[in-house]
Every structure is written in C-alpha cells, then in structure tokens.
C-alpha cells in the first residue's frame, strides 16, 4: 500500500510529498493493529533513500525524520522506538561498513522476509507449547532463526539467483 504512494513521495512537486507525508504520518492516529499503523516506520527508510538519492534537501529530510520519530514515540512502544532509532542510525551512519556476514544477510534478506513466517514462526508455534524452560526457549528461538536463514539461503540460491539471471536476458526495445 505504501508503494502506491511512492510516486507522490518521490515527486518533485513539494505539495505531493507533503500530502503523502501527512497521509503516512496519520496512519497511527486512525488505525491501530492494522498496516497503516506501521507506515511511519517505513517512512524513515524512505526519507533516507530520498535524501541519499538527492531527491529532497537536508532541511526536508531533517524535518520529516523528526516528525516521523515524534509520531513513533507517541504511538508505539518504547522498545519499537529504540529499535527504530538504532536501525535508522545504522542505515544513516554505517552504510560504508563492509562485513561478509552483513553482506550475506543482505543478499538473503528478501527470502528471510518471505519465509520467516512460514518457517521460523511455524517452528516456534509448534514447539513453544512443549518447551517450558527459559534456556530451552532461547535455544528454540536460535534454532528457528538458523532454520529460517538456511531456508532463505536455499530459496536465494535456488530461486532468486536463477530468476535474476533469466530476467537479465530480457531485452526491451527503446522507443
């Protein structure tokens, strides 16, 4: 849904951007426990993209980022706000950081996104009723995470990479 607004968010017309920002930031006011409630979390990443792509000026970046953080602090749990601040700061300040583990996780991140509910959450739901000890619950969480990463890697190697190779063969006529 937020993708439908991206044309307006990335528009050169400031009025389109302003209306898009207002619509996204009003999500938590009108929707609780529904997708628009979480839109401000995505808006921070979009703002970083727009700023780093030089589609908005630093003044707009700072203003919208500040308003978005205020909305997150007002409507979300403190833990969500802290996680958001840490993620936002990491993306903003550590983009030049190069690490093989992070590169690997970045490559499989879409597959993790697609399969974490199917693999990890299913595993946690199935076994969590039998595991009572906190130590074993932590091990279960770790096993679910590892299983999700392995499944994502298999999908990345078996589906994503071949699909990218195949799609790179498609040539479009220039009009």
C-alpha positions as semicolon CSV with decimal commas, in nm:
position;residue;x (nm);y (nm);z (nm)
1;X;0,000;0,000;0,000
2;X;0,280;0,241;0,084
3;X;0,437;0,151;-0,251
4;X;0,137;0,311;-0,423
5;X;0,228;0,640;-0,258
6;X;0,593;0,625;-0,360
7;X;0,530;0,809;-0,686
8;X;0,394;1,102;-0,484
9;X;0,660;1,075;-0,211
10;X;0,940;1,088;-0,470
11;X;0,769;1,361;-0,673
12;X;0,948;1,688;-0,746
13;X;0,629;1,869;-0,650
14;X;0,651;1,954;-0,282
15;X;0,272;1,953;-0,238
16;X;0,253;1,586;-0,343
17;X;0,528;1,500;-0,098
18;X;0,366;1,699;0,181
19;X;0,029;1,527;0,132
20;X;0,199;1,187;0,120
21;X;0,390;1,256;0,439
22;X;0,070;1,369;0,611
23;X;-0,117;1,059;0,498
24;X;0,159;0,824;0,614
25;X;0,210;1,000;0,946
26;X;-0,164;0,993;1,019
27;X;-0,169;0,612;0,998
28;X;-0,124;0,551;1,373
29;X;-0,396;0,804;1,455
30;X;-0,668;0,626;1,259
31;X;-0,550;0,265;1,251
32;X;-0,446;0,055;1,548
33;X;-0,331;-0,304;1,483
34;X;-0,351;-0,257;1,107
35;X;-0,082;-0,196;0,846
36;X;-0,106;0,189;0,826
37;X;-0,022;0,197;1,197
38;X;0,332;0,091;1,100
39;X;0,375;0,320;0,799
40;X;0,588;0,578;0,988
41;X;0,848;0,305;1,047
42;X;0,881;0,265;0,670
43;X;0,880;0,640;0,613
44;X;1,213;0,677;0,791
45;X;1,379;0,442;0,545
46;X;1,210;0,617;0,255
47;X;1,339;0,954;0,382
48;X;1,694;0,820;0,396
49;X;1,659;0,691;0,040
50;X;1,519;1,022;-0,086
51;X;1,794;1,220;0,085
52;X;2,080;0,993;-0,025
53;X;1,939;0,992;-0,380
54;X;1,934;1,374;-0,366
55;X;1,559;1,387;-0,428
56;X;1,499;1,601;-0,118
57;X;1,703;1,867;0,058
58;X;1,857;1,815;0,400
59;X;1,606;2,055;0,560
60;X;1,312;1,841;0,441
61;X;1,498;1,526;0,543
62;X;1,556;1,653;0,898
63;X;1,202;1,789;0,934
64;X;1,025;1,475;0,812
65;X;1,260;1,245;1,002
66;X;1,199;1,443;1,321
67;X;0,821;1,443;1,276
68;X;0,825;1,073;1,198
69;X;1,031;0,995;1,510
70;X;0,788;1,203;1,717
71;X;0,492;1,005;1,578
72;X;0,673;0,677;1,652
73;X;0,749;0,790;2,008
74;X;0,387;0,895;2,063
75;X;0,210;0,592;1,921
76;X;0,447;0,297;1,952
77;X;0,603;0,111;2,242
78;X;0,937;0,244;2,372
79;X;1,105;-0,078;2,254
80;X;0,984;-0,014;1,899
81;X;1,107;0,346;1,918
82;X;1,451;0,234;2,042
83;X;1,481;-0,036;1,774
84;X;1,374;0,217;1,513
85;X;1,633;0,472;1,629
86;X;1,909;0,211;1,625
87;X;1,813;0,086;1,278
88;X;1,776;0,441;1,142
89;X;2,114;0,544;1,283
90;X;2,282;0,231;1,148
91;X;2,145;0,289;0,798
92;X;2,228;0,658;0,808
93;X;2,580;0,641;0,951
94;X;2,719;0,294;0,875
95;X;2,639;0,242;0,508
96;X;3,007;0,220;0,420
97;X;3,056;-0,059;0,675
98;X;3,158;-0,372;0,486
99;X;3,127;-0,709;0,653
100;X;3,086;-1,054;0,493
101;X;2,815;-1,160;0,738
102;X;2,610;-0,845;0,677
103;X;2,661;-0,881;0,302
104;X;2,535;-1,241;0,320
105;X;2,233;-1,139;0,530
106;X;2,164;-0,855;0,290
107;X;2,163;-1,096;-0,003
108;X;1,914;-1,333;0,160
109;X;1,706;-1,066;0,335
110;X;1,418;-1,082;0,087
111;X;1,398;-1,459;0,124
112;X;1,411;-1,421;0,502
113;X;1,127;-1,172;0,476
114;X;0,923;-1,414;0,265
115;X;0,988;-1,727;0,472
116;X;1,029;-1,614;0,833
117;X;0,657;-1,654;0,899
118;X;0,633;-1,985;0,723
119;X;0,946;-2,147;0,866
120;X;1,052;-1,967;1,184
121;X;0,714;-1,874;1,326
122;X;0,568;-2,217;1,246
123;X;0,858;-2,383;1,423
124;X;0,821;-2,156;1,726
125;X;0,444;-2,207;1,744
126;X;0,475;-2,583;1,713
127;X;0,746;-2,634;1,976
128;X;0,673;-2,348;2,217
129;X;0,387;-2,541;2,381
130;X;0,617;-2,823;2,484
131;X;0,918;-2,619;2,595
132;X;0,885;-2,458;2,939
133;X;1,245;-2,394;3,049
134;X;1,368;-2,041;2,957
135;X;1,706;-2,178;2,845
136;X;1,539;-2,422;2,606
137;X;1,306;-2,148;2,482
138;X;1,616;-1,945;2,393
139;X;1,761;-2,246;2,214
140;X;1,432;-2,290;2,030
141;X;1,445;-1,927;1,918
142;X;1,802;-1,974;1,798
143;X;1,707;-2,294;1,612
144;X;1,411;-2,118;1,447
145;X;1,641;-1,833;1,340
146;X;1,902;-2,070;1,197
147;X;1,633;-2,277;1,021
148;X;1,486;-1,961;0,868
149;X;1,829;-1,847;0,746
150;X;1,902;-2,191;0,594
151;X;1,561;-2,196;0,419
152;X;1,617;-1,841;0,295
153;X;1,961;-1,932;0,162
154;X;1,818;-2,232;-0,026
155;X;1,548;-2,014;-0,180
156;X;1,803;-1,743;-0,261
157;X;2,032;-1,989;-0,441
158;X;1,755;-2,198;-0,598
159;X;1,501;-1,932;-0,697
160;X;1,626;-1,575;-0,665
161;X;1,964;-1,605;-0,840
162;X;1,832;-1,815;-1,134
163;X;1,540;-1,572;-1,170
164;X;1,778;-1,276;-1,180
165;X;1,990;-1,447;-1,445
166;X;1,684;-1,532;-1,651
167;X;1,538;-1,182;-1,621
168;X;1,869;-1,023;-1,726
169;X;1,825;-1,190;-2,066
170;X;1,506;-0,996;-2,131
171;X;1,574;-0,706;-2,365
172;X;1,338;-0,415;-2,413
173;X;1,307;-0,213;-2,728
174;X;1,390;0,152;-2,686
175;X;1,111;0,375;-2,807
